[in-house]
Amino acid sequence: MKGVVLYGALGKFTWRMLATVLAGQGIAVFLGALVARGIAAADGSSSGSAWLWVGTGLAVLCFLAAGMMRRPWGVTLGWLIQVATFAAAFVVPAMLLVGFVFLVLWVGSLVVCHRVEQEQARRQREAAEA
């Protein structure tokens, strides 16, 4: 798929969209951490606070990665967060749906923003030639 990158510099529009996706994902992941804590408490398990801290850490990582999208390795970190969100489904099965939704947003943003930036570059070239 053209536009889907694992590492490298991104255009301004692309990294802004990906940062927005990661910020929304951070909120959803934190809510998932609260659910994991609640499930553990309801089951009488003592792992509730551990799940809360792990989920909170992943949520904070989402926000940090959103700020790192300008760096060439920022998109790589974003992909790792997508994988970690799917891994959270082992604790809270509903995170599978959350992971799928944000993966679609992530890949969609990469593809569509790449097209938008190519079109903008084409228009700038045509304006410079005229």
C-alpha positions, -999 to 999 in steps of 0.1 A, spaced: 0 0 0 15 33 -10 20 57 18 22 32 46 57 36 61 74 20 91 102 45 95 111 79 81 102 115 79 66 124 74 50 154 59 35 181 81 -1 171 74 6 134 80 24 137 113 -3 161 126 -30 135 117 -11 107 132 -5 127 164 -42 133 166 -49 95 162 -24 87 190 -39 113 213 -73 98 209 -59 64 213 -42 74 246 -76 84 260 -91 51 250 -62 31 264 -64 49 297 -101 41 299 -93 5 291 -68 5 320 -96 16 343 -117 -12 330 -89 -37 336 -86 -25 372 -123 -28 377 -124 -63 362 -96 -74 384 -113 -59 415 -146 -77 406 -128 -110 403 -110 -105 436 -76 -104 419 -48 -84 434 -34 -75 399 -58 -45 394 -33 -18 403 -7 -34 381 -30 -34 351 -39 2 359 -2 12 359 6 -7 328 -24 8 309 -16 42 322 20 38 310 8 28 276 -16 58 275 13 82 285 34 65 257 6 73 233 8 110 242 46 110 241 46 93 207 21 119 194 47 145 202 75 125 185 57 122 152 81 147 137 110 124 142 118 97 117 114 70 144 81 85 156 60 65 131 79 33 142 69 40 178 33 46 166 33 11 150 46 -4 183 18 13 201 -7 -2 177 7 -37 185 6 -30 223 -30 -19 221 -39 -52 205 -19 -70 232 -41 -53 258 -70 -74 245 -56 -103 265 -66 -84 297 -97 -65 284 -112 -83 253 -130 -51 243 -95 -36 235 -95 -58 204 -122 -35 190 -104 -4 202 -72 -17 186 -89 -24 153 -106 11 152 -73 29 159 -54 7 135 -79 16 107 -75 53 117 -37 49 117 -34 32 83 -61 54 68 -43 85 80 -10 73 65 -25 65 31 -49 95 27 -24 121 41 3 108 17 -21 114 -12 -30 149 1 7 158 4 15 145 -31 -13 166 -45 -2 197 -26 34 191 -40 20 187 -75 0 220 -72 30 238 -59 52 226 -88 25 237 -113 22 271 -97 60 275 -98 61 266 -135 34 290 -144 
